Amino acid sequence: MYTLPDLDYDYSALAPWISPEIMELHHSKHHQAYVTGANTTLDKLDQARGSGDFAAITKLEKDLAFHLGGHINHSVFWKNMSPDGGGEPDGILQVTFEEYFSGFASFQAQFNEVALSIQGSGWAILAWDPLGQRPHIYQLYDQQSNLPAGQIPLLQLDMWEHAFYLQYRNVKADYVTAWWNVVDWTDVSSRLNQATTGSLTLLA
Ligand code: MN
């Protein structure tokens, strides 16, 4: 069974960039709902196997991808942020951004556009592609769509309205600009190191 991970910081720790009210609702209600949904779906799949009745299998498979997707996305998102975040990355990230995105500023510009042009609910994600051995930026729709299998998340930005609306209303660009102030490059760098050596754990 999946469980809701604790945050490494208080709900008020990312203020003023992300308000305590958003953080509490987002973690304790929204993320919890994905955890509960994933576990409920696993129970129903267990029952289906027990009874041999797979009439609802298509719905259950979609539910599993959606809820487990939500659980994974938020688990990475919390770790990607820190009250001591912000600034520009150095080391392996600086080199990677230079090699694949023409530098940090260009990476950030592309990432911002990806985030702000999502139609409906979704995420902007920097992920490592183990096949090409290189990073890509993706638009992830809802919690599970539009992402090739096997991509390893390095940096995720939640663009669902529940992530920003209480504080930023409809001005998504202000939310995205504020968010860069809490990005924990140490965490992102660690994920990249793990991804390239095949030892990634999402909650490390
Ligand atoms: Mn969310």
Residues whose N, C-alpha, C, O or C-beta is under 5 A from the ligand:
A	BS01	MN	D158 W160 A163
